[in-house]
Amino acid sequence: MDDFTRINDPARRVREAATALTSRLVELRRDIHAHPELAFEEVRTSGIVAAELGRLGIEHRTGVGRTGVLGFIEGGRPGPTLAIRADMDALPIHEETGLPFASQVDGKMHACGHDIHTVTLLGVASVLKDLAPHFAGRVALVFQPAEETLEGADAMIADGVMDGVDMALGFHNHPDMPTGRFGYVRGACLAAADKFDLIIRGKSGHAAHPYAAVDPIVAAAHFVTQAQTVVSREVKPLQPAVVTIGQSTGGTTYNIIPERVHLKGSVRTLHPEARDTAEAALRRLAEGIAVGMRVEAQMDYQRKVPPLVNSDRVLDPALAALADQFGMDFVDEGEPSMGSEDFSAFATRVPALQLRIGSSAPGRQDALHNAKYQPDEGCIPAGVEALSRIALQLLG
């Protein structure tokens, strides 16, 4: 019998610990929510995290990946290292919730629930610190900056956060799921995120004499239309892909053909083959526009993060832990999303799982990245329970 199974009623012990922490965690969450910080600005937030880890007697480092925090909990005997990651950054959105603890910073808001994530991991840290003698190995507590810009994970990895790590656990609140429910996806669950800038240069001139100019707006319009054929005619139908032009900038007034147009686009794919196909096709279309429309077309294509792929090596033990803690009636298998997140940088290096934690408030239909987003704070103790039990299962 392993050490953890000797704990008297582990489900009850973890639940009681999570419940006892709720008031403190909600207080911290509301403080962080009222003082949101954007990517790589999370100085105050990381200070709160460091202070809490210090209060718990947990070894930690600050300034990891610029504004990240890394803590360590040593188990009672040798074993693998599990990294558990929470993101900390807010969004450039002006809050419209009217809550008493609403953002005090104009134009900045925790509209994705990273304040929820931060305090949830602090709760997990407290639970696992108390139960450390009962598990094997080590827990790395990763409080990451700059997820919204898809840069924080790489910054922390560059500072050695994955050194010696054997597996990783991530999580995200989901307002499309009721609080108290959990979700998972086998295999690829989130898409690769790539972006491109396309500068189309023509020759400016008077709108009355278009033959004397070279119109970059018409060329850009052709490119936007042709870009939609990448998904419909080049990527395999069973390999999901999305190509979106998010911004088109060019021109100054009604009767002047401008010198240039700037297009900004996003590409999302779940499979490496589709990712390669989409990039090659968009580059080829840009080259074709240049030839066919007498313009110059300069494309800057950047691969940001790969798809996030859940590993059965982490998922299956996690499901066993959730079944024991809550019952499988509270766990749902979901569909992949074409959203992206840089936890995938961890998941490409070690077996990993991204857990979905329901956060829907009763009577509301909220969405992430919305100025009125109000997650149910009951998802905090639920997340603490789930992640703590999964960690104990993985390190049993």
C-alpha positions in Angstrom: 0.0 0.0 0.0 1.5 3.4 -1.0 1.9 6.1 1.5 -1.0 8.3 0.3 -3.6 5.5 0.5 -2.8 5.2 4.2 -4.3 8.7 4.7 -7.6 8.3 6.5 -10.3 9.3 4.0 -8.2 11.3 1.5 -11.2 12.8 -0.3 -12.5 14.2 3.0 -9.1 15.6 4.0 -8.5 17.4 0.7 -12.1 18.7 0.7 -11.9 20.0 4.2 -8.6 21.7 3.5 -9.9 23.4 0.4 -13.0 24.5 2.2 -11.0 26.0 5.1 -8.9 28.0 2.6 -11.8 29.4 0.6 -12.3 32.7 2.6 -8.6 33.6 2.4 -8.4 32.7 -1.3 -11.4 34.7 -2.2 -10.0 37.7 -0.4 -6.7 37.4 -2.3 -8.5 36.9 -5.6 -10.5 40.1 -5.1 -7.4 42.1 -4.2 -5.6 40.8 -7.3 -8.8 41.4 -9.4 -8.9 45.1 -8.3 -5.3 45.6 -9.3 -4.8 43.9 -12.7 -1.4 43.9 -14.4 -0.7 43.1 -18.0 1.9 40.8 -19.5 5.3 41.2 -17.8 3.9 43.9 -15.5 2.8 41.4 -12.8 5.1 42.9 -10.1 2.4 43.4 -7.5 0.7 40.1 -8.2 4.0 38.2 -8.0 4.7 40.0 -4.8 1.4 38.7 -3.3 2.3 35.2 -4.5 5.8 35.3 -3.0 4.4 36.6 0.3 1.9 33.8 0.5 4.5 31.1 -0.4 6.7 32.5 2.2 3.9 32.5 4.8 3.4 28.8 4.0 7.1 28.1 4.4 7.5 27.1 0.7 10.8 27.6 -0.9 10.5 29.9 -3.9 12.2 32.1 -6.4 11.0 35.4 -7.9 11.9 37.1 -11.2 11.7 33.8 -13.1 10.8 34.7 -16.7 11.0 38.3 -15.7 7.9 38.5 -13.4 7.1 34.9 -12.7 7.4 33.0 -9.4 8.6 29.4 -9.0 8.0 27.5 -5.8 9.0 24.0 -4.7 7.4 21.4 -2.3 9.5 18.3 -1.5 7.6 15.1 -1.0 8.4 12.5 1.7 10.4 10.2 -0.5 12.2 10.3 -3.9 10.1 10.4 -7.0 9.2 12.4 -10.2 8.8 16.2 -10.4 5.3 17.6 -11.3 5.0 21.2 -12.5 1.6 22.8 -11.8 1.1 26.1 -13.7 -1.1 29.1 -13.2 -1.1 32.3 -15.3 -1.2 35.7 -13.6 -1.7 38.4 -16.3 -4.7 40.5 -17.1 -6.1 41.9 -20.3 -6.3 45.4 -21.8 -10.1 45.6 -21.3 -12.0 48.2 -19.4 -14.1 46.5 -16.8 -17.9 47.0 -16.8 -19.0 44.6 -14.0 -19.8 47.2 -11.4 -18.5 44.8 -8.7 -17.2 46.4 -5.4 -13.8 44.9 -6.1 -13.8 45.8 -9.8 -10.6 46.9 -11.5 -9.1 50.1 -10.2 -7.0 50.5 -13.3 -8.6 52.0 -16.3 -8.4 49.9 -19.4 -7.1 46.7 -17.6 -9.2 43.8 -16.3 -8.9 40.2 -15.2 -11.4 39.2 -17.9 -9.9 35.7 -18.4 -9.9 34.6 -14.8 -6.2 34.5 -14.3 -6.8 36.0 -10.8 -8.8 32.9 -10.1 -6.0 30.7 -11.4 -3.4 32.4 -9.3 -5.2 31.9 -6.0 -6.3 28.4 -6.9 -2.7 27.4 -7.2 -1.9 29.1 -3.9 -4.6 26.9 -2.4 -3.1 23.8 -4.0 0.3 24.9 -2.6 -1.2 25.0 0.9 -2.9 21.6 0.7 0.2 19.9 -0.8 2.5 21.5 1.7 0.5 19.9 4.6 0.4 16.5 2.8 4.0 16.5 1.5 5.1 13.6 3.8 2.5 11.4 2.0 3.7 11.8 -1.6 6.8 11.0 -3.5 8.9 13.4 -5.6 8.6 17.1 -5.9 6.0 19.7 -6.9 7.1 22.8 -8.9 4.6 25.6 -8.5 4.7 27.7 -11.6 3.1 31.2 -11.4 3.5 32.4 -15.0 3.4 35.9 -16.5 2.3 36.9 -20.0 0.1 34.1 -21.1 -2.2 36.5 -23.0 0.7 37.5 -25.3 1.8 33.8 -25.5 5.3 34.8 -24.3 5.4 34.0 -20.6 5.9 30.2 -20.8 9.0 30.5 -23.1 10.4 33.2 -20.8 10.1 30.9 -17.8 11.5 27.9 -19.7 14.5 30.0 -20.7 15.1 30.6 -17.0 15.1 26.9 -16.3 11.6 26.3 -15.0 11.3 22.9 -16.8 14.7 21.6 -15.7 14.2 18.2 -14.1 10.4 18.3 -14.6 8.8 15.0 -15.5 5.2 16.0 -16.1 3.0 19.1 -16.1 -0.5 20.0 -15.0 -2.3 23.1 -16.2 -5.9 24.3 -15.8 -8.3 27.0 -16.9 -11.7 28.2 -15.7 -14.6 27.6 -18.1 -17.7 29.8 -18.0 -19.4 27.4 -20.4 -19.4 24.8 -17.7 -21.3 24.9 -14.3 -19.1 25.4 -11.2 -18.4 22.0 -9.7 -17.9 20.3 -13.0 -14.7 19.4 -14.7 -13.7 18.7 -18.4 -11.0 17.2 -20.4 -10.1 16.4 -24.0 -8.0 13.4 -25.2 -5.1 14.4 -27.5 -5.0 17.8 -29.0 -7.3 20.1 -27.0 -6.1 23.6 -28.0 -4.8 24.9 -31.3 -1.5 26.1 -32.5 -1.5 29.9 -32.8 0.4 31.6 -35.6 0.1 35.2 -36.9 1.2 37.1 -39.9 1.6 40.7 -41.1 1.2 41.3 -44.8 2.3 44.7 -46.2 1.0 45.3 -49.7 2.6 48.3 -51.4 1.2 49.8 -54.6 1.4 53.3 -56.1 -0.7 56.1 -54.7 -2.8 58.3 -56.9 -6.1 60.1 -57.5 -9.3 58.0 -57.3 -10.4 59.6 -60.6 -7.4 58.1 -62.4 -6.9 54.6 -61.0 -5.1 53.5 -64.2 -2.2 55.8 -63.2 -1.9 54.2 -59.8 -1.4 50.7 -58.5 -4.2 50.0 -55.9 -3.1 48.1 -52.8 -6.6 48.0 -51.4 -7.9 46.0 -54.3 -4.9 43.6 -54.0 -5.6 43.3 -50.3 -9.2 42.5 -51.0 -8.2 39.7 -53.3 -5.8 38.3 -50.7 -8.5 38.4 -48.0 -10.9 36.5 -50.3 -8.3 34.0 -51.4 -7.1 33.3 -47.9 -10.5 31.8 -47.1 -9.8 29.0 -49.6 -6.9 27.8 -47.5 -9.3 26.1 -45.1 -12.0 25.2 -47.6 -9.7 23.9 -50.4 -6.2 23.1 -49.1 -6.4 21.8 -45.5 -7.9 18.3 -45.1 -11.5 18.6 -43.8 -10.7 16.3 -40.9 -7.9 18.6 -39.7 -9.5 21.7 -38.2 -8.1 25.1 -39.2 -9.0 28.7 -39.0 -7.6 31.7 -41.0 -8.8 35.1 -39.8 -7.9 38.5 -41.0 -8.2 40.6 -37.8 -7.1 44.0 -39.1 -6.9 45.9 -42.4 -5.3 49.3 -42.4 -4.8 51.5 -45.4 -5.9 54.8 -46.9 -6.8 58.2 -45.5 -9.8 59.5 -47.4 -12.4 59.0 -50.1 -10.5 60.0 -53.2 -6.9 58.9 -52.7 -5.6 55.5 -53.6 -3.1 54.8 -50.9 0.5 53.7 -51.1 0.1 50.6 -48.9 -2.3 48.4 -46.9 -1.3 46.4 -43.8 -3.2 43.2 -43.1 -2.9 41.3 -39.8 -4.0 37.7 -39.6 -4.3 34.7 -37.3 -4.0 31.1 -38.1 -5.2 28.3 -35.8 -4.6 24.6 -36.4 -4.7 21.3 -34.4 -2.4 19.2 -36.5 1.2 19.8 -37.6 0.3 18.9 -41.3 -2.4 21.5 -41.4 -0.1 24.1 -39.8 2.5 23.5 -42.5 -0.2 23.6 -45.3 -1.7 26.8 -44.1 1.6 28.7 -43.8 2.8 27.5 -47.3 -0.5 28.4 -48.9 -0.7 31.9 -47.4 2.9 32.7 -48.5 2.1 31.4 -52.0 -1.1 33.5 -52.2 0.8 36.6 -51.2 3.4 35.9 -53.9 0.6 35.4 -56.4 -1.1 38.7 -55.5 2.2 40.5 -56.0 2.6 39.1 -59.5 -1.0 39.3 -60.5 -1.8 42.8 -59.1 1.5 44.6 -59.8 2.1 45.2 -56.1 4.9 44.4 -53.6 3.7 41.9 -51.0 5.9 41.5 -47.9 4.8 38.8 -45.4 6.1 38.3 -41.9 4.8 35.0 -40.7 5.4 34.0 -37.1 4.7 30.6 -35.4 3.8 31.5 -31.8 2.8 28.3 -29.9 2.2 24.7 -30.9 -1.0 22.8 -30.3 -1.7 21.8 -26.7 -1.8 18.0 -26.6 -3.0 16.2 -23.5 -1.1 13.0 -22.7 -2.9 9.9 -21.6 0.0 9.3 -19.1 -1.3 12.2 -17.1 -4.9 12.2 -18.1 -5.8 8.7 -17.1 -4.4 9.0 -13.5 -6.1 12.4 -13.3 -9.5 10.9 -14.2 -9.0 8.3 -11.6 -8.3 11.0 -9.0 -11.3 13.0 -10.1 -13.6 10.0 -9.9 -12.5 9.2 -6.4 -12.8 12.9 -5.3 -16.1 13.8 -7.0 -17.4 10.9 -9.0 -17.3 10.7 -12.7 -20.8 12.2 -13.0 -19.1 15.5 -12.5 -16.4 15.0 -15.2 -17.2 15.6 -18.9 -15.2 14.7 -22.0 -15.2 17.8 -24.2 -14.3 18.9 -27.7 -11.1 20.6 -28.8 -11.1 24.3 -29.0 -9.4 26.5 -31.7 -8.3 28.8 -28.9 -4.6 28.7 -27.9 -2.5 28.9 -24.8 1.2 28.8 -24.1 0.9 26.0 -21.6 1.6 24.0 -24.8 5.2 25.0 -24.4 5.3 22.8 -21.3 3.3 20.1 -22.9 5.7 19.7 -25.9 8.5 18.9 -23.4 6.9 16.5 -20.9 3.6 14.6 -20.6 0.9 17.1 -19.6 -2.7 17.7 -19.0 -4.8 20.9 -19.2 -7.9 20.5 -16.9 -11.1 22.5 -17.5 -12.7 23.8 -14.4 -16.3 25.0 -14.5 -16.8 28.6 -13.5 -20.3 29.5 -14.6 -22.2 31.7 -12.1 -25.8 30.8 -11.6 -28.1 32.7 -13.9 -25.3 34.1 -16.0 -24.0 33.3 -19.5 -20.5 34.8 -19.3 -17.7 34.6 -21.8 -13.9 35.0 -21.4 -12.3 38.2 -22.6 -15.6 40.1 -21.9 -15.8 43.4 -20.0 -18.6 42.0 -17.9 -17.1 38.6 -17.1 -18.0 37.4 -13.6 -16.9 33.8 -12.8 -18.4 32.0 -9.8 -15.8 32.1 -7.0 -17.0 28.6 -6.0 -14.7 27.4 -8.8 -11.7 28.2 -6.5 -12.2 25.6 -3.8 -13.4 23.1 -6.5 -10.2 23.7 -8.4 -8.1 23.4 -5.3 -9.7 20.0 -4.6 -9.3 18.7 -8.1 -5.7 19.7 -8.7 -4.6 18.6 -5.3 -6.0 15.1 -5.7 -4.6 14.8 -9.2 -1.2 15.8 -7.9 -1.3 13.3 -5.1 -2.4 10.6 -7.6 0.4 11.4 -10.0 3.0 11.4 -7.1 1.6 8.5 -5.2 
